[in-house]
Amino acid sequence: MELTQSERLALIKNAHLATQGTINQLVENFVEEVKTEEVIGENGLFNVANADIEDEKQFLHSDVAEDIDEEDEDMGVVSDQMKGVYS
C-alpha cells in the first residue's frame, strides 16, 4: 500500500493531533489496518465464528476486558487427573 504525498502529510498531521489529545478516525483506521496485517501475517487467517466476534465486540473501545482474569475464576469440579497437572 503506497500513500501519496498528501496522504502521508495528512497521516503525520493526524498523528500529531492525536498526541495532543485530538482523536482522529484516520489515524485509528491506519493503526487498525497495520495491526490487522501484522496479526494475519504472523498467524494466518483463523476460522472465526460469528458468536466469537459478537462475544469480543462487547469489549471494543473499553478497558473492561482487561479487568477479567479468567485464570482466577473457579472452574468448579476438577478431575483428579487435572489436579495432578497443577500440583
Residue frames as a rotation matrix with the C-alpha (Angstrom) as fourth column:
MET 1
0.589 0.808 0.000 0.00
0.808 -0.589 0.000 0.00
0.000 0.000 -1.000 0.00
GLU 2
-0.589 -0.797 0.134 1.74
0.804 -0.595 -0.003 3.16
0.082 0.106 0.991 -1.18
LEU 3
0.360 0.695 -0.622 0.45
0.745 -0.615 -0.256 6.52
-0.561 -0.371 -0.740 0.07
THR 4
0.406 -0.185 0.895 0.55
0.630 -0.653 -0.421 9.73
0.662 0.734 -0.149 -1.89
GLN 5
-0.684 -0.722 0.109 2.46
0.454 -0.537 -0.711 12.68
0.572 -0.437 0.695 -0.51
SER 6
-0.377 0.610 0.696 -0.74
-0.614 -0.728 0.305 14.41
0.693 -0.313 0.649 0.60
GLU 7
0.661 0.611 -0.436 -1.93
-0.117 0.658 0.744 11.22
0.741 -0.441 0.506 2.32
ARG 8
0.008 -0.757 -0.653 1.42
0.804 0.393 -0.446 10.89
0.595 -0.522 0.612 4.13
LEU 9
-0.803 -0.289 0.521 1.28
0.021 -0.888 -0.460 14.53
0.595 -0.358 0.719 5.24
ALA 10
0.109 0.927 0.359 -2.30
-0.649 -0.207 0.732 14.08
0.753 -0.313 0.580 6.44
LEU 11
0.591 0.051 -0.805 -1.25
0.365 0.873 0.323 10.98
0.720 -0.485 0.497 8.35
ILE 12
-0.485 -0.837 -0.253 1.61
0.692 -0.191 -0.696 12.85
0.534 -0.513 0.672 10.04
LYS 13
-0.625 0.334 0.705 -0.69
-0.419 -0.906 0.058 15.76
0.658 -0.259 0.707 10.87
ASN 14
0.451 0.890 -0.070 -3.30
-0.460 0.299 0.836 13.44
0.765 -0.345 0.544 12.31
ALA 15
0.264 -0.452 -0.852 -0.69
0.689 0.707 -0.161 11.55
0.675 -0.545 0.498 14.32
HIS 16
-0.798 -0.561 0.220 0.49
0.297 -0.684 -0.666 14.85
0.525 -0.466 0.712 15.78
LEU 17
-0.272 0.787 0.553 -3.07
-0.679 -0.565 0.469 15.88
0.682 -0.248 0.688 16.61
ALA 18
0.564 0.484 -0.669 -3.68
0.044 0.791 0.610 12.51
0.824 -0.374 0.425 18.26
THR 19
-0.245 -0.725 -0.644 -0.69
0.799 0.226 -0.558 13.07
0.550 -0.651 0.523 20.54
GLN 20
-0.899 -0.040 0.435 -2.21
-0.125 -0.930 -0.345 16.40
0.419 -0.364 0.832 21.52
GLY 21
-0.761 0.638 0.120 -5.39
0.042 0.233 -0.971 14.69
-0.648 -0.734 -0.204 22.74
THR 22
-0.034 0.747 -0.664 -7.34
-0.891 -0.324 -0.318 15.10
-0.453 0.581 0.677 19.49
ILE 23
-0.287 0.006 0.958 -8.63
0.114 0.993 0.028 11.71
-0.951 0.117 -0.285 18.36
ASN 24
-0.167 0.192 -0.967 -8.76
-0.915 -0.394 0.079 11.28
-0.366 0.899 0.242 14.62
GLN 25
0.642 0.561 0.523 -10.52
-0.350 0.821 -0.451 8.42
-0.682 0.107 0.724 12.87
LEU 26
0.778 -0.401 -0.483 -7.97
-0.466 0.148 -0.872 8.32
0.422 0.904 -0.071 10.04
VAL 27
-0.275 -0.922 0.271 -5.14
-0.878 0.127 -0.461 7.57
0.391 -0.365 -0.845 12.44
GLU 28
-0.108 0.315 0.943 -7.21
-0.705 0.644 -0.296 4.94
-0.701 -0.697 0.153 14.25
ASN 29
0.879 0.477 -0.030 -8.11
-0.337 0.574 -0.746 3.28
-0.338 0.666 0.665 10.95
PHE 30
0.432 -0.805 -0.408 -4.49
-0.648 0.038 -0.761 3.27
0.628 0.593 -0.505 9.82
VAL 31
-0.469 -0.604 0.645 -3.26
-0.883 0.320 -0.342 1.72
0.000 -0.730 -0.683 13.06
GLU 32
0.267 0.674 0.688 -6.06
-0.567 0.688 -0.454 -0.84
-0.780 -0.269 0.566 12.91
GLU 33
0.912 0.059 -0.405 -5.08
-0.396 0.385 -0.834 -1.83
0.106 0.921 0.375 9.37
VAL 34
0.009 -0.992 -0.125 -1.39
-0.769 0.073 -0.635 -2.14
0.640 0.102 -0.762 10.26
LYS 35
-0.440 -0.144 0.886 -2.10
-0.817 0.475 -0.328 -4.25
-0.374 -0.868 -0.327 13.34
THR 36
0.616 0.726 0.304 -4.51
-0.477 0.652 -0.590 -6.46
-0.627 0.218 0.748 11.39
GLU 37
0.705 -0.432 -0.562 -1.87
-0.506 0.250 -0.826 -7.04
0.498 0.866 -0.043 8.70
GLU 38
-0.341 -0.877 0.338 0.68
-0.873 0.162 -0.461 -7.95
0.350 -0.452 -0.820 11.39
VAL 39
-0.146 0.360 0.921 -1.61
-0.691 0.630 -0.356 -10.48
-0.708 -0.688 0.157 13.05
ILE 40
0.864 0.503 0.008 -2.66
-0.328 0.575 -0.749 -12.09
-0.382 0.645 0.662 9.77
GLY 41
0.459 -0.780 -0.425 0.94
-0.664 0.017 -0.748 -12.10
0.591 0.625 -0.510 8.56
GLU 42
-0.506 -0.697 0.509 2.14
-0.852 0.310 -0.423 -13.85
0.137 -0.647 -0.750 11.71
ASN 43
-0.580 0.344 0.739 -0.78
-0.370 0.697 -0.615 -16.24
-0.726 -0.630 -0.277 12.25
GLY 44
-0.944 0.322 0.066 -2.72
0.199 0.400 0.894 -16.54
0.262 0.858 -0.442 9.01
LEU 45
-0.337 0.908 0.250 -6.49
-0.720 -0.420 0.553 -16.46
0.607 0.007 0.795 8.89
PHE 46
-0.937 0.079 0.339 -8.50
-0.226 0.604 -0.764 -18.13
-0.265 -0.793 -0.548 11.61
ASN 47
-0.481 0.865 -0.142 -11.80
0.422 0.370 0.828 -19.98
0.769 0.338 -0.543 11.48
VAL 48
-0.990 0.142 -0.014 -13.83
-0.072 -0.578 -0.813 -17.45
-0.124 -0.804 0.582 13.44
ALA 49
-0.389 0.921 0.006 -17.47
0.897 0.378 0.229 -17.98
0.209 0.095 -0.973 14.29
ASN 50
-0.139 0.443 0.886 -19.92
0.120 -0.880 0.459 -15.09
0.983 0.170 0.069 14.39
ALA 51
0.832 0.440 -0.339 -20.54
0.348 0.063 0.936 -15.91
0.433 -0.896 -0.101 18.04
ASP 52
0.091 -0.891 -0.445 -16.84
0.986 0.017 0.168 -15.29
-0.142 -0.454 0.880 18.75
ILE 53
-0.620 -0.294 0.728 -16.99
0.528 -0.842 0.109 -11.92
0.581 0.452 0.677 17.02
GLU 54
0.304 0.822 0.481 -20.14
0.021 -0.510 0.860 -10.87
0.952 -0.251 -0.172 18.88
ASP 55
0.723 -0.074 -0.687 -18.59
0.670 0.315 0.672 -12.00
0.167 -0.946 0.277 22.16
GLU 56
-0.257 -0.939 -0.230 -15.47
0.951 -0.288 0.111 -9.90
-0.170 -0.190 0.967 21.63
LYS 57
-0.291 0.190 0.938 -17.31
0.514 -0.796 0.321 -6.87
0.807 0.575 0.134 20.20
GLN 58
0.737 0.652 -0.177 -18.72
0.481 -0.323 0.815 -6.08
0.474 -0.686 -0.552 23.62
PHE 59
0.474 -0.640 -0.605 -15.21
0.677 -0.175 0.715 -5.15
-0.564 -0.748 0.350 24.79
LEU 60
-0.025 -0.478 0.878 -14.33
0.924 -0.347 -0.163 -2.95
0.382 0.807 0.451 21.81
HIS 61
-0.213 -0.194 0.958 -13.11
0.070 -0.981 -0.183 0.53
0.975 0.029 0.222 22.88
SER 62
0.751 0.381 0.540 -13.29
-0.495 -0.217 0.841 -0.33
0.438 -0.899 0.025 26.58
ASP 63
-0.384 -0.911 0.151 -10.93
-0.744 0.209 -0.635 -1.50
0.547 -0.357 -0.757 29.30
VAL 64
0.442 0.672 0.595 -13.46
-0.893 0.396 0.216 -3.94
-0.090 -0.626 0.775 30.72
ALA 65
0.845 -0.130 -0.519 -11.76
-0.089 0.923 -0.376 -6.97
0.528 0.363 0.768 29.16
GLU 66
-0.169 -0.982 0.083 -8.54
-0.222 -0.044 -0.974 -6.06
0.960 -0.184 -0.211 30.98
ASP 67
-0.254 0.134 0.958 -10.33
-0.955 -0.191 -0.226 -6.42
0.152 -0.972 0.176 34.33
ILE 68
0.814 0.579 0.056 -11.38
-0.581 0.811 0.071 -10.01
-0.004 -0.090 0.996 33.62
ASP 69
-0.377 -0.926 0.008 -8.84
-0.925 0.376 -0.060 -12.56
0.052 -0.029 -0.998 34.74
GLU 70
0.493 0.668 -0.557 -10.14
-0.687 0.692 0.222 -15.92
0.534 0.274 0.800 33.61
GLU 71
-0.262 -0.681 -0.684 -7.34
-0.007 0.710 -0.704 -17.72
0.965 -0.180 -0.191 35.43
ASP 72
-0.911 -0.081 0.404 -8.74
-0.379 -0.216 -0.900 -16.55
0.160 -0.973 0.166 38.78
GLU 73
0.028 1.000 0.006 -12.21
-0.962 0.025 0.273 -17.94
0.273 -0.014 0.962 38.12
ASP 74
-0.470 -0.078 0.879 -13.17
-0.525 0.825 -0.208 -21.16
-0.709 -0.559 -0.429 39.89
MET 75
-0.599 0.205 -0.774 -13.89
-0.707 0.319 0.631 -23.89
0.376 0.925 -0.046 37.36
GLY 76
0.495 0.822 0.283 -15.85
-0.859 0.414 0.300 -25.98
0.129 -0.391 0.911 39.84
VAL 77
0.739 -0.143 0.658 -15.17
-0.161 0.911 0.379 -29.69
-0.654 -0.386 0.651 39.85
VAL 78
0.232 -0.755 -0.613 -11.74
-0.961 -0.082 -0.264 -30.66
0.149 0.650 -0.745 38.53
SER 79
0.874 0.096 -0.476 -10.84
-0.128 0.991 -0.035 -34.26
0.469 0.092 0.879 37.80
ASP 80
0.775 -0.623 0.107 -8.06
0.073 0.257 0.964 -35.97
-0.628 -0.739 0.244 39.76
GLN 81
0.277 -0.673 0.686 -6.03
0.951 0.292 -0.098 -36.15
-0.134 0.679 0.721 36.55
MET 82
0.410 -0.078 0.909 -6.26
0.392 -0.884 -0.253 -32.38
0.824 0.460 -0.332 36.06
LYS 83
0.977 -0.083 0.196 -5.46
-0.212 -0.436 0.875 -31.75
0.013 -0.896 -0.443 39.74
GLY 84
0.551 -0.810 0.200 -2.21
0.590 0.548 0.593 -33.64
-0.590 -0.208 0.780 39.18
VAL 85
0.308 -0.413 0.857 -1.26
0.822 -0.338 -0.458 -31.27
0.479 0.846 0.235 36.36
TYR 86
0.417 -0.049 0.908 -1.30
-0.121 -0.993 0.002 -28.25
0.901 -0.111 -0.420 38.65
SER 87
0.997 -0.046 0.060 0.22
-0.052 0.158 0.986 -29.91
-0.055 -0.986 0.155 41.75
